[in-house]
């Protein structure tokens, strides 16, 4: 279920605002001001939608992969990633369970959303139990332009699904432009986001997944309560 857990982490880092701390002034704004503005922005976002391009490179097999689709996220803990090309697949979290459906394989993998000590710090933040400034060391990263912030999120405790996360945010709107995640296998996933919309009023029904008839179901773990 590494892919599912990583998508949860990506959705958190892909939220429009995160708090940052840094002694680097090159980004053009005091760290305290960045932290206050971005955190306040995130607190006002109830849900968001976007189109995405996912580029993966590296890993044990040194493979390259390019995918496109749409993502929907609603607090607390609900999200839906619909991959359109080159292969259709759907990842859905309803806040209690996660579903990964690959139509070509006629297979669904079902897993409880990690909770407590089993949850990644990013997942805890998404469900309202974590805090980015407490659980991550967040600094200004290189490559920022005059109209962007580039932030690196380094987990304070080891994570099983990724080494670090990096986000590029638009300075004016604080919306995400891209996100990079480094995994344990030495690969990097880069997500580019467009058509970003906040507080669109997503319905909970959007995150209800019905298992198609004739689909092989694989379950891992125990249902969350």
C-alpha positions as CSV (number, residue, x, y, z in Angstrom):
1,X,0.0,0.0,0.0
2,X,3.0,2.3,-0.3
3,X,1.4,4.1,-3.3
4,X,-1.8,4.9,-1.3
5,X,0.1,6.2,1.7
6,X,2.3,8.4,-0.5
7,X,-0.7,9.9,-2.2
8,X,-2.1,10.8,1.2
9,X,1.2,12.6,2.0
10,X,1.2,14.3,-1.4
11,X,-2.3,15.7,-0.9
12,X,-1.3,17.2,2.4
13,X,1.8,18.8,1.0
14,X,-0.3,19.9,-2.0
15,X,-2.6,21.9,0.1
16,X,-2.5,25.6,-0.7
17,X,-0.7,26.6,2.5
18,X,1.9,25.2,5.0
19,X,3.8,26.8,7.8
20,X,7.5,27.4,7.3
21,X,10.5,28.2,9.4
22,X,13.9,29.2,8.1
23,X,16.8,31.6,8.7
24,X,17.2,32.0,4.9
25,X,16.0,35.5,3.9
26,X,16.7,35.0,0.2
27,X,13.1,34.0,-0.5
28,X,12.2,37.7,0.0
29,X,10.1,37.4,3.1
30,X,10.8,36.9,6.8
31,X,10.1,33.3,7.9
32,X,7.7,34.3,10.6
33,X,5.6,36.2,8.0
34,X,5.7,33.3,5.6
35,X,4.6,30.9,8.4
36,X,1.7,33.1,9.6
37,X,0.4,33.9,6.1
38,X,0.6,30.3,4.7
39,X,-0.9,28.7,7.8
40,X,-3.8,31.1,7.9
41,X,-4.4,30.4,4.2
42,X,-4.5,26.7,4.7
43,X,-6.9,27.0,7.6
44,X,-9.5,28.7,5.3
45,X,-9.4,25.9,2.7
46,X,-12.1,23.3,3.2
47,X,-11.6,21.5,-0.1
48,X,-9.8,21.9,-3.5
49,X,-9.6,20.4,-6.9
50,X,-6.9,20.4,-9.6
51,X,-5.6,18.8,-12.7
52,X,-2.2,17.1,-12.3
53,X,0.7,15.7,-14.2
54,X,2.8,13.1,-12.4
55,X,6.4,12.4,-13.5
56,X,8.3,9.5,-11.8
57,X,11.9,8.8,-12.3
58,X,14.5,6.5,-10.6
59,X,13.9,3.8,-8.1
60,X,15.3,0.3,-8.0
61,X,14.5,-0.3,-11.7
62,X,15.5,3.3,-12.8
63,X,12.2,3.6,-14.7
64,X,10.5,6.7,-16.0
65,X,6.7,7.3,-15.9
66,X,4.4,10.1,-16.9
67,X,0.7,10.2,-15.9
68,X,-2.1,12.7,-16.0
69,X,-5.4,13.1,-14.2
70,X,-7.5,15.1,-11.6
71,X,-7.4,15.3,-7.9
72,X,-10.1,16.3,-5.4
73,X,-9.5,16.8,-1.6
74,X,-11.9,17.6,1.2
75,X,-11.1,17.9,4.9
76,X,-10.9,15.9,7.0
77,X,-9.2,13.0,5.2
78,X,-11.2,12.6,2.0
79,X,-9.6,12.6,-1.4
80,X,-9.9,11.2,-4.9
81,X,-7.1,10.8,-7.6
82,X,-8.4,9.9,-11.0
83,X,-5.6,8.9,-13.4
84,X,-6.6,9.3,-17.0
85,X,-3.5,8.5,-19.0
86,X,-1.6,6.4,-20.0
87,X,-3.5,3.9,-17.7
88,X,-6.8,4.5,-15.9
89,X,-6.8,4.0,-12.2
90,X,-8.6,5.5,-9.2
91,X,-7.4,6.2,-5.7
92,X,-10.1,7.1,-3.2
93,X,-10.0,7.8,0.6
94,X,-13.4,8.3,2.3
95,X,-11.7,9.2,5.6
96,X,-11.9,5.6,6.9
97,X,-10.8,3.4,4.1
98,X,-8.6,3.7,1.1
99,X,-9.3,2.1,-2.3
100,X,-7.0,1.7,-5.3
101,X,-8.8,0.5,-8.3
102,X,-7.2,-0.5,-11.6
103,X,-9.9,-1.3,-14.2
104,X,-7.6,-3.1,-16.6
105,X,-6.7,-5.6,-13.9
106,X,-10.3,-5.7,-12.5
107,X,-8.8,-5.4,-9.1
108,X,-9.4,-3.2,-6.0
109,X,-7.0,-3.0,-3.0
110,X,-8.7,-1.8,0.2
111,X,-6.9,-0.6,3.3
112,X,-7.9,1.3,6.4
113,X,-6.6,4.9,6.7
114,X,-3.6,4.7,9.0
115,X,-4.2,6.0,12.5
116,X,-2.2,6.7,15.6
117,X,1.4,5.5,15.5
118,X,0.8,3.8,12.2
119,X,0.0,7.0,10.4
120,X,2.5,9.1,8.6
121,X,2.9,12.6,10.0
122,X,1.4,14.1,6.8
123,X,-1.6,11.8,7.1
124,X,-2.1,12.9,10.7
125,X,-2.1,16.5,9.6
126,X,-4.7,15.8,7.0
127,X,-7.1,14.3,9.5
128,X,-6.5,17.1,12.0
129,X,-4.1,15.2,14.4
130,X,-0.8,16.6,13.2
131,X,1.1,19.9,13.0
132,X,3.6,20.6,10.2
133,X,5.8,22.9,12.2
134,X,6.0,20.3,15.0
135,X,6.3,17.2,12.8
136,X,8.5,18.6,10.0
137,X,11.6,20.8,9.7
138,X,10.4,23.2,7.0
139,X,12.9,25.5,5.3
140,X,13.2,27.7,2.2
141,X,14.7,25.6,-0.6
142,X,16.8,26.7,-3.6
143,X,15.2,27.5,-7.0
144,X,12.7,30.1,-5.8
145,X,11.8,32.8,-8.4
146,X,10.5,36.3,-7.8
147,X,6.9,35.0,-7.8
148,X,7.3,31.7,-6.0
149,X,8.2,30.1,-2.6
150,X,10.1,26.8,-2.6
151,X,9.7,24.9,0.6
152,X,11.4,21.7,1.8
153,X,9.6,19.5,4.3
154,X,11.9,17.2,6.2
155,X,10.1,14.8,8.6
156,X,11.5,15.0,12.1
157,X,11.0,11.2,12.5
158,X,11.8,8.6,9.8
159,X,8.9,8.0,7.4
160,X,8.3,4.6,5.6
161,X,7.0,6.1,2.4
162,X,9.2,9.1,1.6
163,X,12.5,10.8,2.6
164,X,11.4,14.4,2.1
165,X,8.8,16.6,0.3
166,X,9.3,19.9,-1.6
167,X,6.6,22.3,-2.7
168,X,6.6,25.3,-5.1
169,X,3.9,27.8,-4.2
170,X,2.7,30.9,-6.0
171,X,3.6,33.9,-3.9
172,X,0.5,35.9,-4.8
173,X,-2.2,33.2,-4.3
174,X,-0.2,30.6,-2.2
175,X,-1.5,27.9,-4.6
176,X,0.7,25.0,-5.3
177,X,2.5,24.8,-8.7
178,X,4.5,21.6,-8.2
179,X,5.4,19.1,-5.6
180,X,8.4,16.7,-5.4
181,X,8.6,13.6,-3.2
182,X,11.7,11.5,-2.7
183,X,11.0,7.9,-1.9
184,X,12.9,5.2,-0.1
185,X,13.9,3.4,-3.3
186,X,15.8,6.5,-4.6
187,X,13.1,7.7,-7.0
188,X,11.4,11.0,-7.2
189,X,7.8,11.8,-8.0
190,X,7.0,15.3,-9.3
191,X,3.5,16.5,-9.5
192,X,2.6,19.7,-11.5
193,X,-0.8,21.2,-10.7
194,X,-3.0,23.4,-12.9
195,X,-6.6,24.6,-12.8
196,X,-6.4,24.8,-9.0
197,X,-9.8,25.7,-7.4
198,X,-10.4,26.1,-3.6
199,X,-13.6,25.8,-1.6
200,X,-15.7,24.5,-4.5
201,X,-18.2,22.7,-2.2
202,X,-17.3,19.1,-2.8
203,X,-19.9,16.6,-1.7
204,X,-19.0,13.7,0.6
205,X,-20.6,11.4,-2.0
206,X,-17.7,12.3,-4.4
207,X,-15.5,10.2,-2.1
208,X,-17.7,7.2,-1.9
209,X,-16.3,4.3,-3.8
210,X,-18.5,1.4,-5.0
211,X,-16.6,-1.7,-5.9
212,X,-17.6,-2.8,-9.4
213,X,-19.1,-6.2,-9.9
214,X,-16.7,-8.9,-11.0
215,X,-13.8,-7.1,-9.4
216,X,-11.2,-9.0,-7.4
217,X,-10.9,-7.4,-3.9
218,X,-7.7,-7.5,-1.9
219,X,-7.9,-6.2,1.7
220,X,-5.0,-5.3,4.0
221,X,-5.2,-4.4,7.7
222,X,-8.3,-4.0,9.8
223,X,-11.0,-1.4,9.2
224,X,-10.5,1.8,11.1
225,X,-13.1,2.9,13.7
